[in-house]
Amino acid sequence: MNLKDLENPGVWYRPAPFWSWNDKLCEEELLRQIDEMYEKGYGGFFMHSRVGLVTEYLSEEWMRLVRSCAEHARKLGMLAWLYDEDKWPSGFAGGIVPLEKPEHRHKYLTLLKKDQIKPEDEILKKIERDGEEFYVVKRVMKLGDPWFNGTCYVDLLSRETTEAFLRSTHERYKKSCGDLFRVSIPGIFTDEPTYLRVHHPKETTLPWTERFPEEFLRRKGYDIRDHLEELFFNVKDYMKVRYDFFDVATSLFIENFTIPYAKWCEENGIFMTGHYMAEDTLRGQVEWIGAAMPHYEYMQIPGIDKLARHLEQVVTIKQVSSAAEQLGKKWVLCETFGTTGQHVSFLHRKWIADWQAVLGVTYINPHLSLYSMRGERKRDYPPNLFYQQPWWKNERFLSDYFARLNHIVTQGKREVKVLMIHPISSAWCVYSKFDDEIDKLNELFDTITKELVANKIDFHFGDEMILSKHGRVKEAKLRVGEYEYEVVVLPPLLNLKSSTVELLNSLAENGGKVFVLKDFRYGRFFPERVEGKKGRIEFLKKARVFETLEDLIEELKPFFSVDVLDTKTKENAKAVIAQKRVLEDGSYLLFLANTDIDREVHCHLELKEKRKHTYAIDLFNFKLVELKENEFVMFPASSVCIWVTDEEVPAEDEKVVSTGVLLEKEFDFETALNDFEVKMNSFNVLPVDRVEYFEAGGRVFRNEFVSKIWYEFYRLPDGTPFRVEYSFEVRKKPQKLFLVVECAENLDRITVNGREVRYERKSCIFNEEQNFLDVNFGKMEITDLVREGKNTVVLEGRKENNITGPGCHTRVKDPENHRPTEVETIYLVGDFSLVNVDETRYVIDAPKIPDHRDITRDGYPFYVGSFTLKKIFECKKDPGKRYFLKLNGVEAASVEVILNGKFLGVLFWRPFMIDITDALRNGKNELQLVLTNTLFNLIEANHKADVLEETFRRPKSFIDFEHHTDRYILLPFGLENVAVLSSSSR
């Protein structure tokens, strides 16, 4: 293995975020933001239209800016990725495609009663059922949907629609910057295309296109219009009809969207990447896309999205990585970290990325880096992972780690000996909105998938469409693309394709192993159907049938050569998951991740294939440590890369792997450090989010939260006058005080206690003199205008805003002269502390030195930035020992460690330990710790009572008035104490 390449991997291994183009775009600011990403170790960016875009999508100005950014990326050696839509889902080209021809508009079937039918509906069939009349109707989606910029979604089962989309979007990019394709523009991201966009909780809707009956008859030999009843009700041979219907729908989606899209990309020298809608569950796939895995065969870089702050989507990742690895695709993209909340920083992102890497993700696409945070934009499925975050200064450390992680999981070849047949065709057979059969099937499938991963039994899914093209029997093994499998597992399922049955019959005849797991929960699912009809399945006679999941797992254990035991329980450490990669020289890599974010695991590593040397590779600090014993402690959300080889290489004497692993079990206590000197590194902040709001001739809100006004404000006609009054109280006047207002330059008048203050925006480029946090947060000094007691800020202006609802915007007709205004929280920034009156109200007071254990509770509840702890301590240094700092009670995104003027590193996660031996002096020492937090306490859904429990943050989280609380939900920020520890040198 080339360790030199691992130290500083190239741009392809580095994160490339969704870069939200969400305002009137300034070329100089765009280039400045690219420089920010470059400096922080990002390898590229996806130029992604998002909610709030003012510059016209796909206009000449848009194309000019795309080209400018791509050229700047070329100079820096970065990757400038295209994105194919105005927001998402892909296909409508911001409204161009549905407006081009009515035939391009989205079509679907739905089951209605007579009084639900609209004049424009086309009735295809009348059904009498239990004395009631139902009608199967074809509907065409109407224009006017705010999400689609006042247009509608499109028919992606139609090749003509896809061609219109490619003409409207891809060909335009080719014309404006095609010479940069495969130079600095490597590819284009398609986001959540779907064959069915319209869903109702209690109504069944199904995908449709004008040529569906014709294509169905050609492929299946009968007219689907004669069997529409079976699609909605469990009558006659409904499983056969549903299998055929979804088989055709999925095939049409692949043939008429995915294949021509991928072919265009291949012919024009770029990669198709992105992800499809609803890949996560069997129900989701049937309802939105038919099946996920068959699409991945054609995408040059297949991908998924992994949203929310949990690790549930094991199936999702294994689907895409299975197809990619089988078909020799190096890169598996994951759009990740979205919706996890503003408090997510380094720990959570590493936790998610490590888990993804074990399962097969190789290209990290962070969601989301905002060009602008003004107005609705700050609520765009947080977190914002960009320069506005106080921890951004330390982002390079995590970028380098992610680069090394991706490098590791693309070396050699993953060792996989087990293939599990994917049950999507069974899901087609049982799909219904009126019962939960498909959900039971999904539950069984999800359970077996997670249990195999937890038991360190690596496997691939076998998609039946991919198997029909790439599967073949070789002696007693089944080969799919680049992999040969020693055993095939059938999870609980009902149905198989005839091509799959033929493959498995041949495998069984040749002595291959086929394991069939019975439905261990419901007793419902067992292979009995072929393409929807009951039929003979010969291989079952020679298959091994397992009654329980536990028995199956026990039989599969010999097919993976690694075990991790929990030394405390003496059992399999289920929280620790593993990937093994075999290198060309016969050595191999293991990547282990502790998926438990709350509990440490004391591990014993059992290697069935031993070599002369076993090294731990510290991917964070890039060090090699030889493992003398195969026991170590994995702290919550930790990971470790292990290289098992006959090669001897220089190794460090380390006891802490900085990815959260301890190689030493016990340390000697030297001294405790408490009562630090505290220095605040930024001004304090007070958000004012209650207002008196007046519209000209309209509604009045008194002492109301701005969150209850936003969508009233957005509905106003542009040009409507408004006035907003904010009040705050001062006990002790600060020596410096600034007022921060979004889009301050566009207001008619700003007054503080009746005296006017003006904000003149000197540049469209962010700088700390004119801005606070964000390029559109204008900062004005008001020190001389405030007084002790009650103070009032009044904003007067005219409504001008293109937001139409949560996450939605409309096209701006004249971007050049657009002067947006916002009604948002204002911020007071200065040298003060805050007195907590009653958890709902804070008063400005004299600055103070806060308690370092938690400054949130001691005068700095909304503070964003860092503060420094300083401590002088004595130490009798023994040259035969190594010394460590262990930080206790850390509540911070990051902690920078400086000892005796020497920067030692940054700590982000437990055990919060660092080796200080080389910097430690015998005698007096000076320690500095710089703690940094996130935007959570200042800019989040802080009045949502369950905001910390919510794992999926969305725009509507900020207007969840059902869970509203007047008090602020805040996170602690501080550090309890520090211990100096020692250990005998090895």
N, C-alpha and C positions, 0 to 999 in steps of 0.2 A: 504493500500500500504506500502511495506517495504522500507522506506526511506534510511535505512542503506545500502541496496543493491544498491540503486541509486547513492550513494556518490562515490563509486569506483567499477564500474561494471567490470566483468571478461573479459577474452580475446575474447570471442565470440561477445561481443558488440563493440569491438575496431576495428579501421581501420586495414586492411591488404592489403598493396599495391602490385601492380605488381612490382616485383623486377627484373629489367632488367639485365639478365645475358648476357653480350654483349661484352666480350673480352676474353683474356686468363685469366682464373679464378685462383686466388690465395686463397688457403684455409684460411690462416690467415686473409686476407682482407675480405673474405666472413663472417667469424665469427665476425670480428670487426664491419662490417656493420649491422649484426644482433643485436649486442649489442647497436648500435646507435638507431635502431628501438625500441628495448626494452625500452631504457631510455626515448625515446620520446613518450611512451605510445601506441605504436602499438601492436596489439594483435597477429599478424602473418604476413605472406608474401607469395606471389605466386612466385615460382622459374620459371621465364619466359624467355625462349630463345628469344633474340631480335637481331635486326640488329647489325652486327659487331662481333657476337660470334666467338671466335677462338678455345676454347676448343671444341672438337668434340661432337656434340649433340648425346646423348644416348650411348656414349662410356663408357668403364669401368671407366675412369677418371671422366666423367660426373656423373655417378652413385655414385662413391665414394664421390664426393662433395655434391651431393644431400643428401646422408645419413649423412654426417658430419653435414650439416646444420640442418637436421631434429633432429639429436641427440642433437645438441646445443639448438634447440628450446625446446626440451623436458626438458632440464635442467632449462630453463628460464620460462617454463610454457606457451610457445607460440605455435602457429599453423603454421606448415610448409606445405603449400599447393603445390600440384603438378600442372603442366601445361602440356597439352598433345601434344604440337606441337613445331616445330622450326619456330618461328614467328606465322603466321596464314594464311589462315583459317585451322582449324583442319581437319585431315583425312589423310594427305599424309606422316606423320611420317618423315618429313625432306627429303623425296624422296624415302624412303624404299618401301612404298606401291606401287607406280606406276612402280617402277623398278622390283618388285617381279613378276608381271604378267601383260601383256598388257590388260587383261580383267578388271583390276582394274582402268584403266585410265578413265578420265572424258568423258562423252558422252552427246551430245545435238543435237537437231534438229535446223535447220535454213532454211530460205527461201532465195533462190538465183536465179539470172539469170544465163543463161548457161555459160557465160564467167567467172563467179565467181567460178564455180565448179572446185575442185581440183581432181587429179587422185585418191586420197585415199578416197574421199567422197563416201558414199553409197546413191544413189538416191532412195527415197521411193515413190515419187509421182510427176508427171508432172501436172501443173495447167495452164490452159489458162484463162487469165483475161484481159478484155478490150483490146484485140488484142496483149497482151504480154504473153510470156511464162515464167513461174516460176517453180522452182524445190524445193521440200522439201527434204532436204538431212540430213542424219545422219553423224555427225562428231565425231571423237575421238581426244581429245586434244593431241597435239604433245609434246614430250619431248623437253627440251631446254629453258623453261621459267625461266628467272633469279629469279623471285619471289619465285619459287619453287625449288631453288637451282639447276637449270638446268634440272629439271624433269617437272612434270605437276601436276595438281589437279586430284582428284579421283572421282569415281562413288559411291556416298553415297546412291543411291537408291538400291544398291546391298548389300545384307547381307554378301556375301563373302568378299567384300571390307572392310566392317566394322570389320569383324572378323580378317582380315589381319592387320588392324590398331590396334586393341586391342592386338593382338599378338606382334606387333612390338614395342608398347609403354607401354601399361598398364601391360602386363605380365612381361616386363623387370623391371619396377618399383617394381612389386610384388616380383620378384626374389631378387632384391638388397635391398629392405627395406620394404618388406611386413609385417615384425614383428612390424613396427612402424605405420602401418595403424590403425587409430582410437586411437593411442597413442599420437603422435605429428603430424601425417599426417592425417588430417580429410577428405581430398577429392582431387578431380582433376578438373581443369578448362578446359572446351572445348570452343574454341574461333571461333565464326563465321562459323561453318559448314554450308554448303549450298548445295542444290540440283542442282544449276546452277551457275557456276562460270563465264562463257563467256557471256559478254554483249557488244552490239554495239549500239550506239545512234540511228541509223536509220535502224537497222536490228532486226527482231524478232528472238530471240533464245528461245528454250524451253527445259525443262529437259527431259532426256531420259535414259533408261537403256535397256539392251538386252531383259530382260523379260517383258518389259512394255506392248507390245501387248498382250502377254499371260495373264498377270495380269488384264489388262483392260477388255479383253473379259470375263474373269471369274467373274469380279465384276459388269460389266455394260451390258454384254450380246451382245455386238457388237464389230466389229473389228475397232479399232481406225485408222488403216491404210487406211480405206475406207473414212475417214472423216477428213483427214489432212487439206483440204482446209478451213474448218470451223474454224480451229485454227488460221488462219492467215487473213482470209477475213470475212466480215460480210455478209455471204451468208447462205441460208437454215436455219437450226435450230442451228445456231452457238452458241447461249447462252447455250443450252443444252449440246452441245459437249464440250464447254470450261468448263462448270461446272463439267462435268464428268471427263475431263482430269485432272484438277487441284485437284479434290477430290481424284483421284487415286494417282497422284504424291505426294500430301501431305501425304496420308496414307502410301505410300511406304517409304517415308523419315522417318516417325515416326516409322514404323514397322521394318525397316532395318537398321536404325542408332540409333535413340533415345532410343528405347526400349532395344535393346541388350546392348547398352552402359550403360544405367541406371541399367540394370539387373546385368552386370558385377560388377558395383560399389557396388550394394546392396549385392551381394554374397561374395564380398571381404571386406566388412565392411567399405567402404568409401562413401563419397557423390559425386554425379555428380553435378557440378555447371558450371557456365559460361553463355554464351549467343549465340544466333543464329544471322546470318547475316541479316541486313536490317529489323529490327523489326518495324521501325518507321512509315511507311506509308503503305497504302493498295497496292500501286504499288510495293513498295519494297518487301513486303511479297510475293506477287504472283510471282514476278520475281526470288526471291532468295530462298524462303523456303516454299512457299505455304500458310502457316498460322503460326503465332507465338504461339498463346495460347495453341493449343493442345499438343505441346511439353512439356509445363510446368507441365502437369499432371504427367510426368514420372521422371523429374529431382528431385532429393532429395532437392536441393537448386536451384530453378529457378532463372535466372538472366537476366540482360540486360546490354547494355552499354549506357551511357549518355555522349556524347562528345560535345565539343564546349561551348562557353561562352554565353549561352542564356538558356531560360527555355521553349523551344518549345515542347519537347517530352512528353506532358501530356498523350497522347494515349499510348505511349510505356510503361510508368510506370504503368498506370492503367490496361493494359493488363496483365502484369506479377503479379501485386499485387492482381488483381481479382482472377486469377486462384489459386494463393498460399493461399489466405485467404479462398476461398471456399473449398479447399482441405486440409486445416489444416496444411499448411507448415509455420513454424514460420519465416524462414529466406528467405528474398528476396534480392539477391545480385545485386549491381549496380557497374559496372566498370565506374568510374567517374573522372572528372576533366581533362581528356586528351584533348589535342589540344587547351586548353584555353590560352596558352602563358606564357612566363616566368614571366610576371608581376603579374600573379594570385598568391595570397598568402592566407591570412586568410579570408578577407571579402568575396571574390568571392566564396571560397570553402564553407563557412558557408551558403551563399545565395543559392547555388546549393543544398547543403545537406539538409537544412531545407525544401526546396520545395520538394525534393525527399521523405523526411520522411513523410510529410503530405500525399503524394500520395501513400505511402506504402513500400518504401525501408527500409530494416532493417539491411543490412550488407553492409558496405562501403568498396569498393575496389579501392583505389586511383590509378590513372594512372599518373605518372610513377616514380619509383625510380631507377636511373641509377647507376649501378656498376661503369661505366666509362663514362666520357663525351668526350672522345677524338674523333676527326674527325666527321664522320657522326652521331655518337651516340648522340651528343648534339642537333642534329636537329630531333630527333626521337619523333615527335608529342609532343612538349613541352606543359606544363612545366615539369621540373625535380623537383620532390618533395623529396629532400633528403639532405644529409649532405653538399652538395656543395652550397646550398642556404644560404645566410647570415642570414635569419630569422629562420633557422632550430633550433637554440637554444631555441626558444619559441614554438616549435611544440607540446610539451606536453600539453599545455593549450587547443589546439584545439582537440587533441586526446581524452582528458578527456571529453570535451564537446560532441564530437561525440559518445563516449561510453554511456553517460547519455541519449543522444537523442535516440539512438537505444534501450536503455533499456525502455524508456518511450513508444516508439511505438511498443513494443512487450508485453506490459502489458494488461491484460484483453482481450476484444474483440472489434474490430472496429464496430461501429454502422452503418449499411447499410440497407436501406429498399427498395432501388430502383435497379432494374436490367435493363441494356440496352443491347439489342441483338446486337452482333457484326456483321457488314455487310460484312465479308470477303467472304462469298459465293456469294454475289452480285458482289463483285470485280472479282471473278473468271469468272462470266458470261460476264462481259463487258470488260475484259482486252484486250488491243490491244496497239501495238506500234504506230499505225497509227491514233489514235484519243485520245482525253483527257477525255473520259467518266469516266474512273477510277479515274482520278485526281479530277473531279468534285465531285464524290462520296466521295473521301477522304477529300476534302475541307469541305463538309457538316458535315461529321463525326467528323473531327477535331474541327470544330466550336461548335457543340453541346457539345462535351466533355469539351472543355475549358470553355464554358459558364456555364455548370453545376458546375464545380469546382469553378469558380469565384463567383457563387451565393450560395456557401456553401451547395450545394445539393449533398451529397455523394452518390456514386453508385458503382456498379460492372458491368463489362462487362460480358455478357453471351456468351461464345463461343459455337457454335452449336455442335461441336464434344463432348465437355465436357458435354453439356446439354443432349445429347443423352444417355450418360452413367450415369450421376449423377443427372439429373433433374427429379423431380416428383411433382405432385400437392398435396398439403395438405390443404384441405378445400379451402379457397379463397386465398391461398398464393402459390407461387412457391418456392420449396426448391431445392437448389443446394448445395450438400455437407453439410457444416456446417452452411449455411445461409438460412433464409426464407425471401422472398421479398414480400412486400405489393403491389408493382406496377411493371409492366414490360413495358419498353419503347422500341418502335421500332423507331430508327432514320430513316431518308430517306434511303431506300434500295429497291431492286427489288425482291430479292430471299430469300427463306428460305428452310432449309432441311425439309423433310417430318416429321422427328421426332420432330422438333421444332413446326411445325404446329399442330401436335397431342397434344403436351404439352399445347400450348396456346389455342387450342380448348377446352381442358379439363379445363384449368384455367378459361376461360370465362364462360363455363357451370356451374362452381362452384361459380360464382359471383366474381371472381378475376378481378383486374383492369389491363387493357391493354391499354396503351396510344400509339397512332401512330402519329408521326410527319410527315407532308407532306414535300415534297421538297420545301422549302421556298425560294429557289434561282433560280433553273432552271426548276422547274415543270416537272422533268424527272423521279424521283425515288419514287415509291410507291410499296408496296408488291403485286405482281401479279403472281410470278412464284414460283413453288415448284420444287426444284432440277433441275432448268434450264428450265422447261416447264411451260407454262401458265396453271394455275389450280385454282380451287375454294379454297378459304381460309375462312373457316366458322367464325373464331373468329373475323374477321373484322366487322361482323354485330353487335357485342356487344362491340367493342372497341370504345374508345373516340378518335376522330381524331382532331388534332390540325393544324390550318393553319399556325401559327407563332411560332417561338421558344420562344418568350416572353410569349405567352399564356401558353405554356407547362411549362415553368419555374415557373410561378405564381401558377400553379396547383400542382407542385411538392414541393413547399416550406414547407408545413406541414410535409414532410417526413424527415426533418432534424431539430434538436432542438436548433440550434445556429444561431444567426445573428450577423454580425458585421457591424455597420453603421459608415460612415464617418461623424463626427459631423460638418464638414465644409460644406459638400454638402447635408447632411441629407439623403443620399442615401446609398445603399449597397456599402461597401468598397471592390470593386472587386479585388483589389491587394492583399487583405488579404485572404488567403485560410486556411481551417480548417480540422482537423481530430478529431473525438470524439471516445474515447475508454471507454467502460463500464467495471468497475472492479467487482470482485466477491462480494464485500460488498455493491454494489449499488451505490457507488460513481463513479465519472467519470473524465477522463482527457481530456482536450482540448489542442491540439497543433496548434498554429496559426503562420503563416509565412507571412511577408510582401514581396511579390515577386517583388516589385518595387525597383530597386537598386538606383534610383535617388530621389525618393519622399517619404517624411514621411506621415503617415496617422494618423489622430486624431480619435481614435476609441471609439465607445460606444458598449459594449458587451451586447447582449440581450440573456439571458438564459431562455429557456422555462421550463426547469426542474431545480428548485432551491433546494439548500441544506442550512444548517446552516452556512457553511463557504466556502469562495472562496479564494484560495491561488494562488499566482504566484510562480512557482518554477524556481529559477534562475539556469538553467542547466550549466551555465558557472562557476559560483563561488559556486554553491551548497548552496543556501540559500532559505528559505521560507519566503514569504512576504504576509500578509493577505491583500486582495483587499477590501478596505472599500467602494470604488466606482468602478463601472464597466466602468470607462473611463481612457484612457491612450494613450500615443503617441508612435506609432511604427515607428522608424526611418528606413531609407532605408535598405533593406535586413535584417531586424530584425526579431526576433521570440520570442514567449513566451509560456511557458507551464503553464496551469491553472488546478488546482485540485479543483473540486467541491465536497464537502463532509460534512457529519454530524460530522466527527471526529475533535476534537479540538487539535491542535498541537502547540508547541512553534513556534512563527514567529518573524522574524527580523523587525526592523524599518528601512526600506529602501525606497528610492525614485527613485533609478536607478536600473533597472534590467540589468545586464551586457551583456545580449544578444541583447541590442539595444533598450530598452523600458524605457520610463520615466513615473513614476506614479504621478509625481508632474508637474503641468502645468507651474507654475511661480516660479522663484528664484530671490533672491535679489542680486544685483551686489555689490561686496566688493572692488575688485581692479583688475587692468589689469597688466600682467607681459609681458614686452617687453625687447628687447636688452639683450639677454642671452649671457653668456660666452660659447664659443664653443670649444669642444675638439674632434679632430678626433681620432677614436679608431683603425684605420687600415691605412696601406699605401694607397696612391692613385694608380690609374691604368691608363695606356694608351694602348689601343689596336692598333696594326699596321696591317691594313688589305689591304694595297696596296703593290704590289710587282713587282719585275722584276723576271720573271720565265724562266728558260732555261732547255730544255731536251736534252739529248745526241742525236744529229742528228734529233731532233724533233722540235715541235713548240716553239716559243718564245712569251711571253706576256710581254709587257712593261707598267709599271705604271698601272697595272690592279688590280681589286679587286680579292681577293682569291676565292670568290664565283664563279667567271667565270673560275676558273682553276680546282676546285675540280674534276669535272667529266671527264676532260681531263686527269688529274693525275690518277684517278682510272682505266682508260682504258689502261694505260701503262702495258706492260708485267713486271712481277716482275723481279727485278734486273736492271731495266733501271736507269742509273745515272740521277740525276737532281740537279739543283742549284736554290736557291731562295734568292733574296736580298730584305731586308726591310730597309727603311730609316726613321729616325725621327730626329727632331731638338730640341736642348737644348739651352735655353737662360741662365739659371743659373744651374750649375751642382749640382745635389742632393748629400746630404751626404751619402745616402744609395740608391742603385739602383739595382734591380734584373731583370734578363731576364727570361721569362717563355716561354718554348717551349714544345709542345706536343711530347711525345716519343723522347725526346732529347737524351736519352741514345743509341738510335739505329742509329743516324746520323753518317756519316763518319767524319764530321768536322763542328764546329760552330765557327765563328769568329765575333768579334766586332771591327770595324775599323781596320781590318786586323790582329788582335791579337786573337789567339785561346783561346777558353774557353771550359772546359770539364765539362760534367755532369755525375756523377757517381751515379747510382741508388742503394742505399744501401739496400733497402727492397721493397717488393711488397706491403707493408702496407702503407696506407696514413699517412703522418705526416707533420706538417707545416714547419719543417726544410727543407725538400726536395721537398715539393709540394706546389703549389698554387691552392686552391679550390678543385682540383681533383687528384686522385691517379696517373693519367697519365700526369699531367701538371708539368713538371720538372722545378725547380727554381734554378737559378745560380746567384751569385752576380757578377755584372760587374761594380761596382762603379769606380774602377781605370781604366777602359777601355773606358769610355765615355768622351766626350769633349764638350765644348760649341760650338754650330754650328751644322752642319750636321753630323749625325752618321749613320753607315751602319752595319747591321747584315746580315751575309751570312750563310745559311744552305746548306750543301752539303750531299747528301746521295744517296741511291738506293731505288727505289720504291719497297715497299713490303706492300701490303694492300689487304684485302679480300672484300672490298666494291665494288659492281658492278654497283650501281646506287642508286637513292634516295630511302632509306629504304631497300636496297637489299644487300645481301652478298653471297659469295660462301664458300664452305667448305674449310678449311685449311688442306692441306695434312699432314703437320708435325707441329702440334701445339707447340710442345716442343721447336722447333728451329725457330719458327716464330718471326721475329724481325720487327715489323711494323713501318712504317714511315708515316708522315702526312705532307700535305701542308695546313696549317691553319693560322689563325691570331696568331701573337705572342703578348705577353703582357709585358709591362715595369711596374714594381711595385716599388714604393719608396716614399720618403718624398719630394713630389713636388706638385705644382698646375699646372693647364693647362690653357694656353691662347688660346681662341677660335679665330682662324684667320679669317675663313669665313664660319663657320658651317660645313665645310668638312675637315678641318685640324686643329689639336691642337698641341701646342708647349709646351715642358716642361719648367717650370719656378720655381722660388723659392716658397717654401711652404707659405701658407697664411691662415689666419682665414677667412673662407667663411661666407657669409650672411646666417644665419640659416633659412631664409624664403625659400631658394631654393639653395642648394649647387651645383645642377646640372648646374645652369647658372653662378656659381661663382667659377670656378676653379676645380670642381670635377664632370665632366659630366659622367664619366664611373665608378665612385666609387662604390664598393660593400662592404657592411659592415654596421657599425653603427657609429654614432657620439653622443656625450653627450652634452646636454644643462644644464647649471647651473645658478641658480638665487637665490640671497638672497633677501627676502622680509619681510616686517613687517605686522603683523595682530593683531588687537584687538579682541581676541577670546571671544565670548559671550557663556557661558555655556548652554544657552537655545536654541542654534542654532546648526544645522548641516552644515558642510562646504564641498564644492565640488570644484574640478578643472574641468574646461572645456577647452579643447584644440581646438584651431581654426586654420583653414587652414592647416590641417595635410595632408602631402603627404609622406606616409611611410607605410611599411607593418605592423609595430608594434611600439608601444611606451611603454617603461618600465618606471614606475613612482616610484621614491624614494623621500621621504620627511623626512628630519631630520635623514637620515641614515636608515629609515625603508622602506623596499620594500613593496609597496602597491598593485602592480599588473601590468598587461600589458593591454594596450588598442589597439584594432584592428580595430574598426569601430565606426561610429557615434552612439551616440552623443559625443564620446570621453570625457566622464565624469566619475569621480571617487570620491567616498566619502573619504575625508581626515581628518575627524573630530578627530579621535583618535590619529593621528600622528601630527596634527597641534598644535603649541605652541602659547601661548599668547606672542607676541613680535616678535623676529627675528626667521625666518625660512629659511632653505636651501632646495631648490627644485632641483632635478636632473631628467632629461628626457633623455632616451636613445632611439634614433630613428634608425630603421633598415630598409633596403630596400630589393630589389630582384635582381636577375641576369639580369633583362631585359636590362638595359643600356649597359651591357658589352657583353652578349652572347644571342643575339636574331637576328631576321631578321630586323636589325636596318636600313638597306638601302632600305627597302620596304616602299614606300610612304604611303600606306594605312594599315600598320601593326597594328595600334591601332584600326582601324575599323574592321579588319579581326577577325572573331570570331572562326575560325577553322584553327589552326596553324598546318602545316604539313611540311615534308621535302622540298617539292617543293616551299613552301613560301620563302625559303632562296635563291632560284634561279628564283624568279619571276621578270625577267629582264624587263618585260613590264611595271612594276610599280616601277622600280629602281630609286633611287635618290642618288646622291653623298653625300648629307648631312646625318647626323645621326638623326634618330628619337629617341628622348630621353624623359624620364619621369622626372618630377620634384621630388625633394627629400628635404623635410624640414617641417617647422612649422611656422605659422605666429606669433601667440601669445597665451597667456593663460589667462583665466579669473578665478578669485576666486569668487565663488558664495556661497550664504547661503540660508537656509530655516529653518523655525521654526520647532522644533522637534514635532513629533506627540505624 
